[in-house]
Amino acid sequence: MGKKIDTAMMYYSKKGQDILDAVNSNSNLSADEIIHYGQEMAEIEYKLTALEVAKES
């Protein structure tokens, strides 16, 4: 089970980094786009937190 959790954590970390790169490389984002990226990041952070808790259990 630990390997699956590690794999999922790597996947979501990569997705989060991709979002950060997209936001940081674009200087003319609309408010709606910023909100959308923020919501996606919140979901990813929630999933990563849940995976960290599961890994410690």
DSSP file (Angstrom, degrees, kcal/mol; ACC not computed):
  #  RESIDUE AA STRUCTURE BP1 BP2  ACC     N-H-->O    O-->H-N    N-H-->O    O-->H-N    TCO  KAPPA ALPHA  PHI   PSI    X-CA   Y-CA   Z-CA
    1    1 A M     >        0   0    0      0, 0.0     4,-1.9     0, 0.0     5,-0.2   0.000 360.0 360.0 360.0 -34.6    0.0    0.0    0.0
    2    2 A G  H  >  +     0   0    0      1,-0.2     4,-2.4     2,-0.2     5,-0.2   0.859 360.0  53.4 -60.9 -37.6    2.9    2.4    0.8
    3    3 A K  H  > S+     0   0    0      1,-0.2     4,-2.3     2,-0.2    -1,-0.2   0.885 107.6  51.1 -67.0 -37.5    4.2    2.3   -2.8
    4    4 A K  H  > S+     0   0    0      2,-0.2     4,-2.4     1,-0.2    -1,-0.2   0.895 110.6  49.0 -65.4 -39.6    0.7    3.3   -4.2
    5    5 A I  H  X S+     0   0    0     -4,-1.9     4,-2.7     2,-0.2    -2,-0.2   0.925 111.1  49.6 -65.7 -44.2    0.6    6.2   -1.8
    6    6 A D  H  X S+     0   0    0     -4,-2.4     4,-2.3     1,-0.2    -2,-0.2   0.903 111.3  49.6 -60.8 -41.1    4.0    7.3   -2.7
    7    7 A T  H  X S+     0   0    0     -4,-2.3     4,-2.2     2,-0.2    -1,-0.2   0.916 111.8  47.8 -64.2 -43.4    3.1    7.1   -6.4
    8    8 A A  H  X S+     0   0    0     -4,-2.4     4,-2.6     2,-0.2     5,-0.2   0.893 110.8  51.9 -64.8 -39.6   -0.1    9.1   -5.8
    9    9 A M  H  X S+     0   0    0     -4,-2.7     4,-2.2     1,-0.2    -2,-0.2   0.900 109.9  48.7 -64.5 -40.2    1.8   11.7   -3.8
   10   10 A M  H  X S+     0   0    0     -4,-2.3     4,-2.2     2,-0.2    -1,-0.2   0.913 111.3  51.0 -64.0 -41.9    4.4   12.1   -6.7
   11   11 A Y  H  X S+     0   0    0     -4,-2.2     4,-2.3     1,-0.2    -2,-0.2   0.943 113.4  43.0 -60.9 -49.9    1.6   12.5   -9.2
   12   12 A Y  H  X S+     0   0    0     -4,-2.6     4,-2.3     1,-0.2    -1,-0.2   0.834 111.7  54.5 -70.4 -31.2   -0.3   15.2   -7.2
   13   13 A S  H  X S+     0   0    0     -4,-2.2     4,-2.3    -5,-0.2    -1,-0.2   0.912 109.9  47.7 -64.5 -41.4    3.0   17.0   -6.5
   14   14 A K  H  X S+     0   0    0     -4,-2.2     4,-2.4     2,-0.2    -2,-0.2   0.911 110.9  50.8 -64.9 -43.2    3.7   17.1  -10.2
   15   15 A K  H  X S+     0   0    0     -4,-2.3     4,-1.9     1,-0.2    -2,-0.2   0.905 110.9  49.4 -61.5 -41.2    0.2   18.3  -11.0
   16   16 A G  H  X S+     0   0    0     -4,-2.3     4,-2.4     1,-0.2    -1,-0.2   0.904 110.6  49.3 -64.0 -42.1    0.6   21.1   -8.4
   17   17 A Q  H  X S+     0   0    0     -4,-2.3     4,-2.6     1,-0.2    -2,-0.2   0.884 108.0  54.7 -65.2 -37.8    4.0   22.1   -9.8
   18   18 A D  H  X S+     0   0    0     -4,-2.4     4,-2.1     2,-0.2    -1,-0.2   0.903 109.3  47.7 -61.3 -41.0    2.5   22.2  -13.3
   19   19 A I  H  X S+     0   0    0     -4,-1.9     4,-2.5     2,-0.2     5,-0.2   0.931 111.7  49.4 -66.0 -45.7   -0.2   24.6  -12.1
   20   20 A L  H  X S+     0   0    0     -4,-2.4     4,-2.8     1,-0.2    -2,-0.2   0.908 111.3  49.8 -59.9 -41.8    2.3   26.8  -10.3
   21   21 A D  H  X S+     0   0    0     -4,-2.6     4,-1.7     1,-0.2    -1,-0.2   0.900 110.5  50.2 -63.5 -40.7    4.5   26.9  -13.5
   22   22 A A  H  X S+     0   0    0     -4,-2.1     4,-0.5     2,-0.2    -2,-0.2   0.908 114.3  44.1 -64.8 -41.9    1.4   27.8  -15.6
   23   23 A V  H >< S+     0   0    0     -4,-2.5     3,-0.9     1,-0.2    -2,-0.2   0.928 115.2  47.6 -69.0 -45.1    0.5   30.6  -13.2
   24   24 A N  H 3< S+     0   0    0     -4,-2.8    -1,-0.2     1,-0.2    -2,-0.2   0.757 111.0  51.2 -70.2 -24.7    4.0   32.0  -12.8
   25   25 A S  H 3< S+     0   0    0     -4,-1.7     2,-0.6    -5,-0.2    -1,-0.2   0.541 100.6  70.6 -90.0  -6.4    4.7   31.9  -16.5
   26   26 A N    <<  +     0   0    0     -3,-0.9     3,-0.4    -4,-0.5    -1,-0.1  -0.939  53.1 179.9-117.3 116.8    1.6   33.9  -17.5
   27   27 A S  S    S+     0   0    0     -2,-0.6    -1,-0.1     1,-0.2    -4,-0.0   0.466  75.6  56.9 -94.3  -1.6    1.5   37.5  -16.5
   28   28 A N        +     0   0    0      2,-0.0     2,-0.2     0, 0.0    -1,-0.2  -0.279  67.8 151.5-126.8  50.3   -2.0   38.3  -17.9
   29   29 A L        -     0   0    0     -3,-0.4     2,-0.1    -6,-0.1    -6,-0.0  -0.553  41.4-126.2 -78.1 143.1   -4.3   35.9  -16.2
   30   30 A S     >  -     0   0    0     -2,-0.2     4,-2.3     1,-0.1     5,-0.2  -0.413  26.3-106.8 -80.4 165.5   -7.9   37.0  -15.7
   31   31 A A  H  > S+     0   0    0      1,-0.2     4,-2.4     2,-0.2     5,-0.2   0.892 121.6  53.8 -59.8 -39.8   -9.5   36.9  -12.2
   32   32 A D  H  > S+     0   0    0      1,-0.2     4,-2.4     2,-0.2    -1,-0.2   0.890 108.1  49.4 -63.1 -39.4  -11.5   33.8  -13.3
   33   33 A E  H  > S+     0   0    0      2,-0.2     4,-2.7     1,-0.2     5,-0.2   0.907 110.6  49.9 -66.7 -41.2   -8.4   32.0  -14.3
   34   34 A I  H  X S+     0   0    0     -4,-2.3     4,-2.4     2,-0.2    -2,-0.2   0.916 112.0  48.2 -63.2 -43.0   -6.6   32.8  -11.1
   35   35 A I  H  X S+     0   0    0     -4,-2.4     4,-2.4     2,-0.2    -2,-0.2   0.919 111.4  50.7 -62.2 -43.7   -9.7   31.6   -9.1
   36   36 A H  H  X S+     0   0    0     -4,-2.4     4,-2.3     2,-0.2    -2,-0.2   0.936 111.9  46.0 -60.6 -48.2   -9.8   28.4  -11.2
   37   37 A Y  H  X S+     0   0    0     -4,-2.7     4,-2.5     1,-0.2    -1,-0.2   0.893 111.5  53.4 -62.6 -38.8   -6.1   27.7  -10.6
   38   38 A G  H  X S+     0   0    0     -4,-2.4     4,-2.2    -5,-0.2    -1,-0.2   0.898 108.4  49.2 -62.5 -40.8   -6.5   28.4   -6.9
   39   39 A Q  H  X S+     0   0    0     -4,-2.4     4,-2.1     2,-0.2    -1,-0.2   0.907 111.1  49.8 -65.1 -41.7   -9.4   25.9   -6.7
   40   40 A E  H  X S+     0   0    0     -4,-2.3     4,-2.2     1,-0.2    -2,-0.2   0.914 111.1  49.2 -63.0 -42.2   -7.3   23.3   -8.4
   41   41 A M  H  X S+     0   0    0     -4,-2.5     4,-2.8     1,-0.2     5,-0.2   0.890 108.3  53.7 -64.7 -38.6   -4.4   23.9   -6.1
   42   42 A A  H  X S+     0   0    0     -4,-2.2     4,-2.2     2,-0.2    -1,-0.2   0.916 109.6  48.2 -62.1 -42.5   -6.7   23.6   -3.1
   43   43 A E  H  X S+     0   0    0     -4,-2.1     4,-2.3     2,-0.2    -2,-0.2   0.916 112.6  48.2 -63.4 -43.0   -8.0   20.2   -4.3
   44   44 A I  H  X S+     0   0    0     -4,-2.2     4,-2.7     1,-0.2    -2,-0.2   0.921 111.5  49.3 -65.0 -43.6   -4.5   19.0   -4.9
   45   45 A E  H  X S+     0   0    0     -4,-2.8     4,-2.3     1,-0.2    -1,-0.2   0.883 110.3  51.8 -63.7 -37.9   -3.3   20.2   -1.4
   46   46 A Y  H  X S+     0   0    0     -4,-2.2     4,-2.3    -5,-0.2    -1,-0.2   0.927 111.6  46.6 -62.4 -45.1   -6.3   18.5    0.2
   47   47 A K  H  X S+     0   0    0     -4,-2.3     4,-2.4     1,-0.2    -2,-0.2   0.905 111.8  50.7 -65.4 -41.6   -5.4   15.2   -1.6
   48   48 A L  H  X S+     0   0    0     -4,-2.7     4,-2.3     2,-0.2    -1,-0.2   0.904 110.1  50.1 -63.3 -40.3   -1.8   15.4   -0.7
   49   49 A T  H  X S+     0   0    0     -4,-2.3     4,-2.2     2,-0.2    -2,-0.2   0.922 110.8  49.1 -62.8 -43.8   -2.7   16.1    3.0
   50   50 A A  H  X S+     0   0    0     -4,-2.3     4,-2.4     1,-0.2    -2,-0.2   0.887 111.2  50.1 -63.5 -38.9   -5.0   13.0    3.0
   51   51 A L  H  X S+     0   0    0     -4,-2.4     4,-2.3     2,-0.2    -1,-0.2   0.887 108.8  51.9 -67.2 -38.6   -2.3   10.9    1.4
   52   52 A E  H  X S+     0   0    0     -4,-2.3     4,-1.7     2,-0.2    -2,-0.2   0.906 110.8  47.9 -63.8 -40.9    0.3   12.0    4.0
   53   53 A V  H  X S+     0   0    0     -4,-2.2     4,-1.2     1,-0.2    -2,-0.2   0.921 112.2  49.4 -64.6 -43.6   -2.1   11.1    6.8
   54   54 A A  H  < S+     0   0    0     -4,-2.4    -2,-0.2     1,-0.2    -1,-0.2   0.870 108.8  53.4 -63.8 -35.9   -2.8    7.7    5.2
   55   55 A K  H  < S+     0   0    0     -4,-2.3    -1,-0.2     1,-0.2    -2,-0.2   0.870 108.1  49.6 -68.0 -36.1    0.9    7.1    4.9
   56   56 A E  H  <        0   0    0     -4,-1.7    -1,-0.2     1,-0.2    -2,-0.2   0.724 360.0 360.0 -75.2 -21.0    1.6    7.8    8.5
   57   57 A S     <        0   0    0     -4,-1.2    -1,-0.2    -3,-0.2    -2,-0.2   0.474 360.0 360.0 -78.1 360.0   -1.2    5.4    9.6
